[in-house]
Amino acid sequence: DAGITQSPRHKVTETGTPVTLRCHQTENHRYMYWYRQDPGHGLRLIHYSYGVKDTDKGEVSDGYSVSRSKTEDFLLTLESATSSQTSVYFCAISETGLAKNIQYFGAGTRLSVL
Amino acid sequence: GENVEQHPSTLSVQEGDSAVIKCTYSDSASNYFPWYKQELGKRPQLIIDIRSNVGEKKDQRIAVTLNKTAKHFSLHITETQPEDSAVYFCAASSGNQFYFGTGTSLTVIP
């Protein structure tokens, strides 16, 4: 498996509280992604990053923000968690966004918002 | 944006039979089509991919075909084994973003 670590692996929180998920890579890949996985929806892109401090929105970005201050770390923040954000969150990395663009996934974070 | 549809959502086959999963995409700019296998509670893992300049690619028991004109691509698994049981996802990409199908749950019956 590619060197991708997600933390925490499991989290239970209450509605309205802020939550930050961390993705750490040791591959020095330029691109990093955050997805959420829900039954019947597959994997949906939340945000992605194409370099330090360079980020862009995906198809389900509302209610989420991201930051990338170092190549190896990509943080996903839920400013005020809602029950609809209960999901499994996957981080992914890829070497480039163009010709190669093979994605490798982290082990996932299971988030429950009560 | 891109829209990827995947069928069927569930598939059961007898061990040794073949399994076929189909996906369609909407954006003609998409040029990279990976397939991922996800076992229960695990991360998605790439099993095969194809680029738009190729019509077919094979890796042992797994093959993928691409029809750019019709905008569809398919995963073929031959001589299925119980360890092939998992959820399979197709995806399409034209660069920075990936769009995934909703997944096919494959069960191989011994």
Interface residues (C-beta under 8 A of the other chain):
Chain A: D1 Y31 Y33 Y35 G40 H41 G42 L43 R44 L45 Y48 Y50 D56 G58 E59 F90 G97 L98 N101 I102 Q103 Y104 F105 G106 A107 G108
Chain B: G1 Q6 Y32 P34 Y36 K42 R43 P44 Q45 L46 D49 F89 A91 S93 G95 N96 Q97 F98 Y99 F100 G101 T102 G103
